């Protein structure tokens, strides 16, 4: 089983958020936008949990 680790380089080494690029590649941009809009009413843990659930089930090979 392969795992994918995503490092937070947003705003330091990258111009865009990693999750934005991944969600676009996976066809999840609309769902991520909904999470982003709702994030104003959530704490950081809740936001990360929703994003993790959004990515659950995708195989790493889809990004190769």
mmCIF file of the N, C-alpha and C atoms, coordinates in Angstrom:
data_MODEL
# 
_entry.id   MODEL 
# 
loop_
_atom_site.group_PDB 
_atom_site.id 
_atom_site.type_symbol 
_atom_site.label_atom_id 
_atom_site.label_alt_id 
_atom_site.label_comp_id 
_atom_site.label_asym_id 
_atom_site.label_entity_id 
_atom_site.label_seq_id 
_atom_site.pdbx_PDB_ins_code 
_atom_site.Cartn_x 
_atom_site.Cartn_y 
_atom_site.Cartn_z 
_atom_site.occupancy 
_atom_site.B_iso_or_equiv 
_atom_site.pdbx_formal_charge 
_atom_site.auth_seq_id 
_atom_site.auth_comp_id 
_atom_site.auth_asym_id 
_atom_site.auth_atom_id 
_atom_site.pdbx_PDB_model_num 
ATOM 1   N N  . UNK A 1 1  ? 0.849   -1.173 0.000   1.00 0.00 ? 1  UNK A N  1 
ATOM 2   C CA . UNK A 1 1  ? 0.000   0.000  0.000   1.00 0.00 ? 1  UNK A CA 1 
ATOM 3   C C  . UNK A 1 1  ? 0.894   1.234  0.000   1.00 0.00 ? 1  UNK A C  1 
ATOM 4   N N  . UNK A 1 2  ? 0.577   2.183  -0.883  1.00 0.00 ? 2  UNK A N  1 
ATOM 5   C CA . UNK A 1 2  ? 1.308   3.448  -0.931  1.00 0.00 ? 2  UNK A CA 1 
ATOM 6   C C  . UNK A 1 2  ? 0.523   4.506  -0.173  1.00 0.00 ? 2  UNK A C  1 
ATOM 7   N N  . UNK A 1 3  ? 1.249   5.411  0.433   1.00 0.00 ? 3  UNK A N  1 
ATOM 8   C CA . UNK A 1 3  ? 0.643   6.536  1.144   1.00 0.00 ? 3  UNK A CA 1 
ATOM 9   C C  . UNK A 1 3  ? 1.153   7.819  0.515   1.00 0.00 ? 3  UNK A C  1 
ATOM 10  N N  . UNK A 1 4  ? 0.405   8.862  0.628   1.00 0.00 ? 4  UNK A N  1 
ATOM 11  C CA . UNK A 1 4  ? 0.794   10.166 0.111   1.00 0.00 ? 4  UNK A CA 1 
ATOM 12  C C  . UNK A 1 4  ? 0.935   11.130 1.273   1.00 0.00 ? 4  UNK A C  1 
ATOM 13  N N  . UNK A 1 5  ? 2.101   11.730 1.386   1.00 0.00 ? 5  UNK A N  1 
ATOM 14  C CA . UNK A 1 5  ? 2.325   12.755 2.413   1.00 0.00 ? 5  UNK A CA 1 
ATOM 15  C C  . UNK A 1 5  ? 2.325   14.112 1.723   1.00 0.00 ? 5  UNK A C  1 
ATOM 16  N N  . UNK A 1 6  ? 1.564   15.034 2.249   1.00 0.00 ? 6  UNK A N  1 
ATOM 17  C CA . UNK A 1 6  ? 1.499   16.383 1.695   1.00 0.00 ? 6  UNK A CA 1 
ATOM 18  C C  . UNK A 1 6  ? 2.130   17.329 2.699   1.00 0.00 ? 6  UNK A C  1 
ATOM 19  N N  . UNK A 1 7  ? 3.168   18.023 2.262   1.00 0.00 ? 7  UNK A N  1 
ATOM 20  C CA . UNK A 1 7  ? 3.867   18.959 3.133   1.00 0.00 ? 7  UNK A CA 1 
ATOM 21  C C  . UNK A 1 7  ? 3.321   20.362 2.912   1.00 0.00 ? 7  UNK A C  1 
ATOM 22  N N  . UNK A 1 8  ? 3.246   21.122 3.951   1.00 0.00 ? 8  UNK A N  1 
ATOM 23  C CA . UNK A 1 8  ? 2.707   22.474 3.876   1.00 0.00 ? 8  UNK A CA 1 
ATOM 24  C C  . UNK A 1 8  ? 3.800   23.443 3.439   1.00 0.00 ? 8  UNK A C  1 
ATOM 25  N N  . UNK A 1 9  ? 3.863   23.680 2.128   1.00 0.00 ? 9  UNK A N  1 
ATOM 26  C CA . UNK A 1 9  ? 4.831   24.628 1.579   1.00 0.00 ? 9  UNK A CA 1 
ATOM 27  C C  . UNK A 1 9  ? 4.109   25.827 0.976   1.00 0.00 ? 9  UNK A C  1 
ATOM 28  N N  . UNK A 1 10 ? 2.820   25.882 1.208   1.00 0.00 ? 10 UNK A N  1 
ATOM 29  C CA . UNK A 1 10 ? 1.995   26.932 0.631   1.00 0.00 ? 10 UNK A CA 1 
ATOM 30  C C  . UNK A 1 10 ? 2.452   28.302 1.120   1.00 0.00 ? 10 UNK A C  1 
ATOM 31  N N  . UNK A 1 11 ? 2.672   29.183 0.179   1.00 0.00 ? 11 UNK A N  1 
ATOM 32  C CA . UNK A 1 11 ? 3.080   30.535 0.529   1.00 0.00 ? 11 UNK A CA 1 
ATOM 33  C C  . UNK A 1 11 ? 4.561   30.669 0.847   1.00 0.00 ? 11 UNK A C  1 
ATOM 34  N N  . UNK A 1 12 ? 5.288   29.565 0.877   1.00 0.00 ? 12 UNK A N  1 
ATOM 35  C CA . UNK A 1 12 ? 6.732   29.635 1.110   1.00 0.00 ? 12 UNK A CA 1 
ATOM 36  C C  . UNK A 1 12 ? 7.477   29.229 -0.152  1.00 0.00 ? 12 UNK A C  1 
ATOM 37  N N  . UNK A 1 13 ? 7.295   27.986 -0.586  1.00 0.00 ? 13 UNK A N  1 
ATOM 38  C CA . UNK A 1 13 ? 7.934   27.518 -1.812  1.00 0.00 ? 13 UNK A CA 1 
ATOM 39  C C  . UNK A 1 13 ? 6.981   27.516 -3.001  1.00 0.00 ? 13 UNK A C  1 
ATOM 40  N N  . UNK A 1 14 ? 5.707   27.528 -2.726  1.00 0.00 ? 14 UNK A N  1 
ATOM 41  C CA . UNK A 1 14 ? 4.696   27.470 -3.775  1.00 0.00 ? 14 UNK A CA 1 
ATOM 42  C C  . UNK A 1 14 ? 3.855   28.737 -3.782  1.00 0.00 ? 14 UNK A C  1 
ATOM 43  N N  . UNK A 1 15 ? 3.382   29.106 -4.966  1.00 0.00 ? 15 UNK A N  1 
ATOM 44  C CA . UNK A 1 15 ? 2.524   30.285 -5.068  1.00 0.00 ? 15 UNK A CA 1 
ATOM 45  C C  . UNK A 1 15 ? 1.071   29.952 -4.730  1.00 0.00 ? 15 UNK A C  1 
ATOM 46  N N  . UNK A 1 16 ? 0.701   28.693 -4.916  1.00 0.00 ? 16 UNK A N  1 
ATOM 47  C CA . UNK A 1 16 ? -0.679  28.269 -4.682  1.00 0.00 ? 16 UNK A CA 1 
ATOM 48  C C  . UNK A 1 16 ? -0.720  27.252 -3.554  1.00 0.00 ? 16 UNK A C  1 
ATOM 49  N N  . UNK A 1 17 ? -1.926  26.983 -3.067  1.00 0.00 ? 17 UNK A N  1 
ATOM 50  C CA . UNK A 1 17 ? -2.075  25.941 -2.054  1.00 0.00 ? 17 UNK A CA 1 
ATOM 51  C C  . UNK A 1 17 ? -2.000  24.577 -2.738  1.00 0.00 ? 17 UNK A C  1 
ATOM 52  N N  . UNK A 1 18 ? -1.308  23.665 -2.099  1.00 0.00 ? 18 UNK A N  1 
ATOM 53  C CA . UNK A 1 18 ? -1.192  22.308 -2.620  1.00 0.00 ? 18 UNK A CA 1 
ATOM 54  C C  . UNK A 1 18 ? -2.567  21.690 -2.808  1.00 0.00 ? 18 UNK A C  1 
ATOM 55  N N  . UNK A 1 19 ? -3.458  21.886 -1.870  1.00 0.00 ? 19 UNK A N  1 
ATOM 56  C CA . UNK A 1 19 ? -4.783  21.283 -1.939  1.00 0.00 ? 19 UNK A CA 1 
ATOM 57  C C  . UNK A 1 19 ? -5.578  21.806 -3.129  1.00 0.00 ? 19 UNK A C  1 
ATOM 58  N N  . UNK A 1 20 ? -5.355  23.048 -3.529  1.00 0.00 ? 20 UNK A N  1 
ATOM 59  C CA . UNK A 1 20 ? -6.044  23.585 -4.704  1.00 0.00 ? 20 UNK A CA 1 
ATOM 60  C C  . UNK A 1 20 ? -5.614  22.839 -5.967  1.00 0.00 ? 20 UNK A C  1 
ATOM 61  N N  . UNK A 1 21 ? -4.317  22.596 -6.096  1.00 0.00 ? 21 UNK A N  1 
ATOM 62  C CA . UNK A 1 21 ? -3.783  21.884 -7.257  1.00 0.00 ? 21 UNK A CA 1 
ATOM 63  C C  . UNK A 1 21 ? -4.282  20.441 -7.259  1.00 0.00 ? 21 UNK A C  1 
ATOM 64  N N  . UNK A 1 22 ? -4.224  19.779 -6.097  1.00 0.00 ? 22 UNK A N  1 
ATOM 65  C CA . UNK A 1 22 ? -4.694  18.393 -6.001  1.00 0.00 ? 22 UNK A CA 1 
ATOM 66  C C  . UNK A 1 22 ? -6.185  18.284 -6.304  1.00 0.00 ? 22 UNK A C  1 
ATOM 67  N N  . UNK A 1 23 ? -6.971  19.180 -5.747  1.00 0.00 ? 23 UNK A N  1 
ATOM 68  C CA . UNK A 1 23 ? -8.420  19.097 -5.959  1.00 0.00 ? 23 UNK A CA 1 
ATOM 69  C C  . UNK A 1 23 ? -8.771  19.330 -7.425  1.00 0.00 ? 23 UNK A C  1 
ATOM 70  N N  . UNK A 1 24 ? -8.031  20.201 -8.085  1.00 0.00 ? 24 UNK A N  1 
ATOM 71  C CA . UNK A 1 24 ? -8.260  20.427 -9.511  1.00 0.00 ? 24 UNK A CA 1 
ATOM 72  C C  . UNK A 1 24 ? -7.938  19.159 -10.297 1.00 0.00 ? 24 UNK A C  1 
ATOM 73  N N  . UNK A 1 25 ? -6.805  18.547 -9.989  1.00 0.00 ? 25 UNK A N  1 
ATOM 74  C CA . UNK A 1 25 ? -6.376  17.315 -10.668 1.00 0.00 ? 25 UNK A CA 1 
ATOM 75  C C  . UNK A 1 25 ? -7.387  16.186 -10.459 1.00 0.00 ? 25 UNK A C  1 
ATOM 76  N N  . UNK A 1 26 ? -7.998  16.127 -9.284  1.00 0.00 ? 26 UNK A N  1 
ATOM 77  C CA . UNK A 1 26 ? -8.924  15.051 -8.935  1.00 0.00 ? 26 UNK A CA 1 
ATOM 78  C C  . UNK A 1 26 ? -10.383 15.382 -9.242  1.00 0.00 ? 26 UNK A C  1 
ATOM 79  N N  . UNK A 1 27 ? -10.633 16.582 -9.761  1.00 0.00 ? 27 UNK A N  1 
ATOM 80  C CA . UNK A 1 27 ? -12.003 16.973 -10.082 1.00 0.00 ? 27 UNK A CA 1 
ATOM 81  C C  . UNK A 1 27 ? -12.841 17.310 -8.858  1.00 0.00 ? 27 UNK A C  1 
ATOM 82  N N  . UNK A 1 28 ? -12.181 17.819 -7.821  1.00 0.00 ? 28 UNK A N  1 
ATOM 83  C CA . UNK A 1 28 ? -12.863 18.109 -6.558  1.00 0.00 ? 28 UNK A CA 1 
ATOM 84  C C  . UNK A 1 28 ? -12.893 19.602 -6.234  1.00 0.00 ? 28 UNK A C  1 
ATOM 85  N N  . UNK A 1 29 ? -12.675 20.437 -7.220  1.00 0.00 ? 29 UNK A N  1 
ATOM 86  C CA . UNK A 1 29 ? -12.594 21.881 -6.975  1.00 0.00 ? 29 UNK A CA 1 
ATOM 87  C C  . UNK A 1 29 ? -13.869 22.445 -6.362  1.00 0.00 ? 29 UNK A C  1 
ATOM 88  N N  . UNK A 1 30 ? -15.019 22.001 -6.841  1.00 0.00 ? 30 UNK A N  1 
ATOM 89  C CA . UNK A 1 30 ? -16.294 22.512 -6.302  1.00 0.00 ? 30 UNK A CA 1 
ATOM 90  C C  . UNK A 1 30 ? -16.450 22.147 -4.831  1.00 0.00 ? 30 UNK A C  1 
ATOM 91  N N  . UNK A 1 31 ? -16.127 20.891 -4.514  1.00 0.00 ? 31 UNK A N  1 
ATOM 92  C CA . UNK A 1 31 ? -16.256 20.434 -3.133  1.00 0.00 ? 31 UNK A CA 1 
ATOM 93  C C  . UNK A 1 31 ? -15.308 21.195 -2.219  1.00 0.00 ? 31 UNK A C  1 
ATOM 94  N N  . UNK A 1 32 ? -14.079 21.433 -2.695  1.00 0.00 ? 32 UNK A N  1 
ATOM 95  C CA . UNK A 1 32 ? -13.111 22.187 -1.899  1.00 0.00 ? 32 UNK A CA 1 
ATOM 96  C C  . UNK A 1 32 ? -13.584 23.622 -1.700  1.00 0.00 ? 32 UNK A C  1 
ATOM 97  N N  . UNK A 1 33 ? -14.168 24.202 -2.734  1.00 0.00 ? 33 UNK A N  1 
ATOM 98  C CA . UNK A 1 33 ? -14.673 25.572 -2.613  1.00 0.00 ? 33 UNK A CA 1 
ATOM 99  C C  . UNK A 1 33 ? -15.749 25.649 -1.532  1.00 0.00 ? 33 UNK A C  1 
ATOM 100 N N  . UNK A 1 34 ? -16.605 24.633 -1.456  1.00 0.00 ? 34 UNK A N  1 
ATOM 101 C CA . UNK A 1 34 ? -17.642 24.603 -0.422  1.00 0.00 ? 34 UNK A CA 1 
ATOM 102 C C  . UNK A 1 34 ? -17.012 24.545 0.967   1.00 0.00 ? 34 UNK A C  1 
ATOM 103 N N  . UNK A 1 35 ? -15.963 23.736 1.101   1.00 0.00 ? 35 UNK A N  1 
ATOM 104 C CA . UNK A 1 35 ? -15.262 23.646 2.385   1.00 0.00 ? 35 UNK A CA 1 
ATOM 105 C C  . UNK A 1 35 ? -14.629 24.992 2.720   1.00 0.00 ? 35 UNK A C  1 
ATOM 106 N N  . UNK A 1 36 ? -13.991 25.611 1.735   1.00 0.00 ? 36 UNK A N  1 
ATOM 107 C CA . UNK A 1 36 ? -13.362 26.921 1.956   1.00 0.00 ? 36 UNK A CA 1 
ATOM 108 C C  . UNK A 1 36 ? -14.381 27.958 2.414   1.00 0.00 ? 36 UNK A C  1 
ATOM 109 N N  . UNK A 1 37 ? -15.548 27.957 1.778   1.00 0.00 ? 37 UNK A N  1 
ATOM 110 C CA . UNK A 1 37 ? -16.588 28.926 2.143   1.00 0.00 ? 37 UNK A CA 1 
ATOM 111 C C  . UNK A 1 37 ? -17.112 28.670 3.555   1.00 0.00 ? 37 UNK A C  1 
ATOM 112 N N  . UNK A 1 38 ? -17.258 27.407 3.920   1.00 0.00 ? 38 UNK A N  1 
ATOM 113 C CA . UNK A 1 38 ? -17.758 27.051 5.251   1.00 0.00 ? 38 UNK A CA 1 
ATOM 114 C C  . UNK A 1 38 ? -16.684 27.199 6.321   1.00 0.00 ? 38 UNK A C  1 
ATOM 115 N N  . UNK A 1 39 ? -15.424 27.291 5.914   1.00 0.00 ? 39 UNK A N  1 
ATOM 116 C CA . UNK A 1 39 ? -14.313 27.318 6.875   1.00 0.00 ? 39 UNK A CA 1 
ATOM 117 C C  . UNK A 1 39 ? -14.326 28.549 7.775   1.00 0.00 ? 39 UNK A C  1 
ATOM 118 N N  . UNK A 1 40 ? -15.044 29.563 7.380   1.00 0.00 ? 40 UNK A N  1 
ATOM 119 C CA . UNK A 1 40 ? -15.135 30.771 8.208   1.00 0.00 ? 40 UNK A CA 1 
ATOM 120 C C  . UNK A 1 40 ? -15.812 30.481 9.542   1.00 0.00 ? 40 UNK A C  1 
ATOM 121 N N  . UNK A 1 41 ? -16.555 29.371 9.574   1.00 0.00 ? 41 UNK A N  1 
ATOM 122 C CA . UNK A 1 41 ? -17.307 29.006 10.773  1.00 0.00 ? 41 UNK A CA 1 
ATOM 123 C C  . UNK A 1 41 ? -16.769 27.732 11.426  1.00 0.00 ? 41 UNK A C  1 
ATOM 124 N N  . UNK A 1 42 ? -15.546 27.318 11.038  1.00 0.00 ? 42 UNK A N  1 
ATOM 125 C CA . UNK A 1 42 ? -14.955 26.092 11.581  1.00 0.00 ? 42 UNK A CA 1 
ATOM 126 C C  . UNK A 1 42 ? -13.566 26.387 12.130  1.00 0.00 ? 42 UNK A C  1 
ATOM 127 N N  . UNK A 1 43 ? -13.114 25.534 13.027  1.00 0.00 ? 43 UNK A N  1 
ATOM 128 C CA . UNK A 1 43 ? -11.735 25.666 13.487  1.00 0.00 ? 43 UNK A CA 1 
ATOM 129 C C  . UNK A 1 43 ? -10.817 24.884 12.541  1.00 0.00 ? 43 UNK A C  1 
ATOM 130 N N  . UNK A 1 44 ? -9.524  25.073 12.686  1.00 0.00 ? 44 UNK A N  1 
ATOM 131 C CA . UNK A 1 44 ? -8.546  24.463 11.795  1.00 0.00 ? 44 UNK A CA 1 
ATOM 132 C C  . UNK A 1 44 ? -8.637  22.957 11.711  1.00 0.00 ? 44 UNK A C  1 
ATOM 133 N N  . UNK A 1 45 ? -8.895  22.312 12.860  1.00 0.00 ? 45 UNK A N  1 
ATOM 134 C CA . UNK A 1 45 ? -9.002  20.854 12.877  1.00 0.00 ? 45 UNK A CA 1 
ATOM 135 C C  . UNK A 1 45 ? -10.173 20.384 12.018  1.00 0.00 ? 45 UNK A C  1 
ATOM 136 N N  . UNK A 1 46 ? -11.306 21.040 12.148  1.00 0.00 ? 46 UNK A N  1 
ATOM 137 C CA . UNK A 1 46 ? -12.492 20.661 11.377  1.00 0.00 ? 46 UNK A CA 1 
ATOM 138 C C  . UNK A 1 46 ? -12.253 20.821 9.876   1.00 0.00 ? 46 UNK A C  1 
ATOM 139 N N  . UNK A 1 47 ? -11.573 21.883 9.501   1.00 0.00 ? 47 UNK A N  1 
ATOM 140 C CA . UNK A 1 47 ? -11.276 22.126 8.090   1.00 0.00 ? 47 UNK A CA 1 
ATOM 141 C C  . UNK A 1 47 ? -10.391 21.010 7.551   1.00 0.00 ? 47 UNK A C  1 
ATOM 142 N N  . UNK A 1 48 ? -9.312  20.700 8.278   1.00 0.00 ? 48 UNK A N  1 
ATOM 143 C CA . UNK A 1 48 ? -8.395  19.647 7.824   1.00 0.00 ? 48 UNK A CA 1 
ATOM 144 C C  . UNK A 1 48 ? -9.084  18.296 7.759   1.00 0.00 ? 48 UNK A C  1 
ATOM 145 N N  . UNK A 1 49 ? -9.970  18.015 8.692   1.00 0.00 ? 49 UNK A N  1 
ATOM 146 C CA . UNK A 1 49 ? -10.708 16.755 8.695   1.00 0.00 ? 49 UNK A CA 1 
ATOM 147 C C  . UNK A 1 49 ? -11.610 16.646 7.461   1.00 0.00 ? 49 UNK A C  1 
ATOM 148 N N  . UNK A 1 50 ? -12.305 17.713 7.129   1.00 0.00 ? 50 UNK A N  1 
ATOM 149 C CA . UNK A 1 50 ? -13.174 17.705 5.947   1.00 0.00 ? 50 UNK A CA 1 
ATOM 150 C C  . UNK A 1 50 ? -12.361 17.527 4.666   1.00 0.00 ? 50 UNK A C  1 
ATOM 151 N N  . UNK A 1 51 ? -11.208 18.179 4.585   1.00 0.00 ? 51 UNK A N  1 
ATOM 152 C CA . UNK A 1 51 ? -10.355 18.033 3.408   1.00 0.00 ? 51 UNK A CA 1 
ATOM 153 C C  . UNK A 1 51 ? -9.810  16.610 3.323   1.00 0.00 ? 51 UNK A C  1 
ATOM 154 N N  . UNK A 1 52 ? -9.408  16.042 4.443   1.00 0.00 ? 52 UNK A N  1 
ATOM 155 C CA . UNK A 1 52 ? -8.912  14.659 4.455   1.00 0.00 ? 52 UNK A CA 1 
ATOM 156 C C  . UNK A 1 52 ? -10.001 13.699 3.987   1.00 0.00 ? 52 UNK A C  1 
ATOM 157 N N  . UNK A 1 53 ? -11.229 13.902 4.447   1.00 0.00 ? 53 UNK A N  1 
ATOM 158 C CA . UNK A 1 53 ? -12.341 13.049 4.013   1.00 0.00 ? 53 UNK A CA 1 
ATOM 159 C C  . UNK A 1 53 ? -12.590 13.201 2.520   1.00 0.00 ? 53 UNK A C  1 
ATOM 160 N N  . UNK A 1 54 ? -12.417 14.408 2.013   1.00 0.00 ? 54 UNK A N  1 
ATOM 161 C CA . UNK A 1 54 ? -12.595 14.664 0.589   1.00 0.00 ? 54 UNK A CA 1 
ATOM 162 C C  . UNK A 1 54 ? -11.605 13.843 -0.237  1.00 0.00 ? 54 UNK A C  1 
ATOM 163 N N  . UNK A 1 55 ? -10.393 13.691 0.261   1.00 0.00 ? 55 UNK A N  1 
ATOM 164 C CA . UNK A 1 55 ? -9.347  12.979 -0.474  1.00 0.00 ? 55 UNK A CA 1 
ATOM 165 C C  . UNK A 1 55 ? -9.336  11.476 -0.216  1.00 0.00 ? 55 UNK A C  1 
ATOM 166 N N  . UNK A 1 56 ? -10.100 11.009 0.741   1.00 0.00 ? 56 UNK A N  1 
ATOM 167 C CA . UNK A 1 56 ? -10.112 9.592  1.096   1.00 0.00 ? 56 UNK A CA 1 
ATOM 168 C C  . UNK A 1 56 ? -10.558 8.732  -0.080  1.00 0.00 ? 56 UNK A C  1 
ATOM 169 N N  . UNK A 1 57 ? -9.810  7.663  -0.309  1.00 0.00 ? 57 UNK A N  1 
ATOM 170 C CA . UNK A 1 57 ? -10.184 6.697  -1.337  1.00 0.00 ? 57 UNK A CA 1 
ATOM 171 C C  . UNK A 1 57 ? -9.484  6.877  -2.665  1.00 0.00 ? 57 UNK A C  1 
ATOM 172 N N  . UNK A 1 58 ? -8.821  7.997  -2.868  1.00 0.00 ? 58 UNK A N  1 
ATOM 173 C CA . UNK A 1 58 ? -8.093  8.189  -4.112  1.00 0.00 ? 58 UNK A CA 1 
ATOM 174 C C  . UNK A 1 58 ? -6.760  7.468  -4.040  1.00 0.00 ? 58 UNK A C  1 
ATOM 175 N N  . UNK A 1 59 ? -6.387  6.836  -5.126  1.00 0.00 ? 59 UNK A N  1 
ATOM 176 C CA . UNK A 1 59 ? -5.110  6.130  -5.183  1.00 0.00 ? 59 UNK A CA 1 
ATOM 177 C C  . UNK A 1 59 ? -4.008  7.112  -5.563  1.00 0.00 ? 59 UNK A C  1 
ATOM 178 N N  . UNK A 1 60 ? -2.836  6.913  -4.994  1.00 0.00 ? 60 UNK A N  1 
ATOM 179 C CA . UNK A 1 60 ? -1.689  7.773  -5.275  1.00 0.00 ? 60 UNK A CA 1 
ATOM 180 C C  . UNK A 1 60 ? -1.353  7.734  -6.763  1.00 0.00 ? 60 UNK A C  1 
ATOM 181 N N  . UNK A 1 61 ? -1.559  6.606  -7.400  1.00 0.00 ? 61 UNK A N  1 
ATOM 182 C CA . UNK A 1 61 ? -1.203  6.441  -8.813  1.00 0.00 ? 61 UNK A CA 1 
ATOM 183 C C  . UNK A 1 61 ? -1.933  7.428  -9.723  1.00 0.00 ? 61 UNK A C  1 
ATOM 184 N N  . UNK A 1 62 ? -3.065  7.947  -9.300  1.00 0.00 ? 62 UNK A N  1 
ATOM 185 C CA . UNK A 1 62 ? -3.806  8.910  -10.118 1.00 0.00 ? 62 UNK A CA 1 
ATOM 186 C C  . UNK A 1 62 ? -3.022  10.214 -10.295 1.00 0.00 ? 62 UNK A C  1 
ATOM 187 N N  . UNK A 1 63 ? -2.081  10.474 -9.404  1.00 0.00 ? 63 UNK A N  1 
ATOM 188 C CA . UNK A 1 63 ? -1.287  11.705 -9.459  1.00 0.00 ? 63 UNK A CA 1 
ATOM 189 C C  . UNK A 1 63 ? 0.018   11.531 -10.227 1.00 0.00 ? 63 UNK A C  1 
ATOM 190 N N  . UNK A 1 64 ? 0.310   10.315 -10.639 1.00 0.00 ? 64 UNK A N  1 
ATOM 191 C CA . UNK A 1 64 ? 1.583   10.061 -11.341 1.00 0.00 ? 64 UNK A CA 1 
ATOM 192 C C  . UNK A 1 64 ? 1.514   10.470 -12.786 1.00 0.00 ? 64 UNK A C  1 
# 
